[in-house]
């Protein structure tokens, strides 16, 4: 298994768990758990592969679907052991965003894409799955919440990875940089309240 494939599979696993946790919060049945987990798990990678005009990763190899279904089943039976499903979802989503952003960078780099395309694919791979999950669960998507460091975290992580590679850091170092920077920014947003300036309406003059 190549590093990009391993990153994709890890992102699938963690995103699938977040999708299943969203299904638990919505009190869905086992089919709903599997649907939410799978949709969340493969959403970002599917969008990335379609944009890069490469074979969609889960159509070429069924392992991601098996992993997503297994994660859904595990959460269905074990979610009651968690102290807080929403806190677990948010932290696992941060991990999934970080890993998926690195997977997007690796996939685009493997296609010989331009540097800005690689960074963009990191953001797409990291954000789309969670966006779809939150929309289906009738929640305001994390990526769209005012001031939330989400897409910005993936963007910074992708830019840091590309910069590290261009500076001569050997593989898989740049992907580790992407994961570390993205996760650090998300952790700061979750634990320390880091935010971007948000629009505030003012009375007209």
Secondary structure, 3 states (H helix, E strand, C coil): CCHHHHHHHHHHHHHHHHHHHHHHHCCCCHHHHHHHHHHHHHHHHHHHHHHHCCCCHHHHCCHHHHHHHHHHHHHHHHHHHCCCHHHHHHHHHHHHHHHHHHHHHHHHHHCCCCHHHHHHHHHHHHHHHHHHHHHHCCCCCHHHCCCECCHHHHHHHHHHHHHHHHCCCCCCHHHHHHHHHHHHHHHHHHHHCCECCCCCCCCCC
